[in-house]
Amino acid sequence: MVRPAAAMTIVCILVGASPALAQTTQPATRPSPGQQWKLDNSAGIKALDAGLLDEADRHFHAAMEDAAGFAPLDARRALTVCNLGVVLARRHRMAEALALYQQAMNDYEQTLPENDFRKAIALDNIADASLALGRAADAEAAAERALKIYQAMTSPADVRLMVALERLGNVRSIRGEYEQARPLFREALQIDEENHQQQSVGYAGLIDELALTYFNQRDYKDAQPLLEQALPIAEKNAPKFPQTHLRTLALLGSVYEYQGRFSDAQTVLAQAIEIDQKKFPHDPSLANLMSLQAVAVAVGGDYEQAESLYKQAIALRESLHLKRDPELIAALSGYATLLHQMGRPDDAKAIEQRLAAITGKSTTRPTTQPAMTPTTRPAPTTRHSLSPYGAPA
């Protein structure tokens, strides 16, 4: 069982319809507006599943026209509005998507009981869009309310409850509420275990999320065994899900480096860099891995390789043309430190001047702290989702 990331849009639930509706031929007699709405909405969901956003948009707009004669607060209209929001979200138009989710939720509030899956899914999407827009407090409120609905309506081992727990855990982790996030991740892991998913990529991803709460508090001792537990699971699933494998390696390599285990860090980070270069050659986080590896290599005495890694990292980050890029600042700082260690003060001064031009501050000699901030978040894991019809796919 494979799960898409918790932080994603979920197609809004369609009650009383079957996926096969989208494939049926038109009946001999003209369908009623309600029947036509089911056909158009189902066809839109099918197009979304296939990644055909233009086609999905056409079908959902047709469904809105079908719903024109429905009662003003008919829940089917709100559901279609919600699905139009999903199309916008998948086009990364999050502000517009959020407005539609909120419109749908306002209608649901007037027509549906509190414990209804349609409300829960709208709240899920509100949480995800809010988080993408940097509105973490709004995301947390929506995710908390959605979780209460799932708790009231599902069994303790239901995958929908697990995804809701993970979503709220992610939001709280992003807000720095690590102590509050951990019980949610642990409960989600327990549901995976009850469903015998201990070898799934989703299970590895959940362990990563739990480890990250310790990592971000610089508690590397507790993060390490979790990541070592996740690594063989992520490696097993690597052919299909290399991103999860990459993120586990990157986190574990970072933990080893912060613990001063530079030889172990070098081995793990070398694997991560190889995967990133092969699978994600344009991934800007590759620079972060190179900066980390440069520290480990330099501690081992190979200054030439460390310098090469820093130069590659700096070039990659500079190509992004970001203002006050923290990854570029970290790479330049680490490179200046290396040049001092190599006995090249003039070259180090030139790098420090570049650093000062970015930060607006004169620099002192940098430290040998690894070039990665503890709050750096890894790539999202792949999770299971609700199907468009409200049941686990």
Summary of the structure (lengths in Angstrom):
residues: 393
radius of gyration: 24.2
end to end distance: 8.6
largest distance: 86.2
contacts: 1345
relative contact order: 0.10
helix: 68%
strand: 1%
